[in-house]
């Protein structure tokens, strides 16, 4: 009977260990996904800012060209 009890205890311990490992792995996956989302957000914001800056420069150049055309 003690062999069966030992096997049950071993089985429970293995099950708990596997469950803890799976939970830890899932936490790490979710943490990495959150980190990746933040990085993608930062990249998108940076790209949008560059586009807006380029458009502002293009707009100023167009206004300057219009002023030159009117002057000439």
C-alpha positions in Angstrom: 0.0 0.0 0.0 2.8 2.4 0.7 4.0 2.0 -2.9 0.6 3.2 -4.2 0.7 6.1 -1.7 4.2 7.0 -2.8 3.2 6.9 -6.5 0.2 9.1 -5.8 2.4 11.6 -3.9 4.9 11.5 -6.7 2.1 12.0 -9.3 0.7 15.0 -7.4 4.1 16.6 -7.1 4.9 16.1 -10.8 1.5 17.5 -11.7 2.0 20.6 -9.5 5.5 21.1 -10.9 4.2 21.0 -14.4 1.4 23.3 -13.6 3.7 25.8 -12.0 6.0 25.6 -15.0 3.2 26.2 -17.4 2.0 29.2 -15.4 5.4 30.7 -15.3 5.9 30.2 -19.0 2.5 31.8 -19.7 3.4 34.8 -17.6 6.6 35.2 -19.5 4.8 34.9 -22.8 2.3 37.6 -21.7 5.1 39.8 -20.4 6.9 39.5 -23.7 3.8 40.2 -25.7 3.1 43.3 -23.6 6.7 44.5 -24.2 6.4 43.9 -27.9 3.1 45.8 -28.0 4.8 48.8 -26.2 7.7 48.7 -28.7 5.3 48.6 -31.7 3.4 51.5 -30.2 6.6 53.5 -29.8 7.7 52.8 -33.3 4.3 53.8 -34.7 4.2 57.0 -32.8 7.8 57.8 -33.9 6.9 57.1 -37.5 3.7 59.2 -37.3 5.7 62.1 -35.8 8.3 61.9 -38.7 5.5 61.9 -41.3 3.9 64.9 -39.6 7.3 66.7 -39.5 7.9 65.9 -43.2 4.4 67.2 -44.1 5.0 70.4 -42.2 8.3 71.0 -44.0 6.7 70.2 -47.4 3.9 72.7 -46.5 6.3 75.4 -45.6 8.3 74.8 -48.9 5.0 75.0 -50.9 4.1 78.3 -49.2 7.6 79.7 -49.9 7.3 78.6 -53.5 3.9 80.3 -53.8 5.4 83.5 -52.3 8.3 83.4 -54.8 5.9 82.8 -57.7 3.8 85.8 -56.6 6.9 88.0 -56.1 8.2 87.1 -59.5 
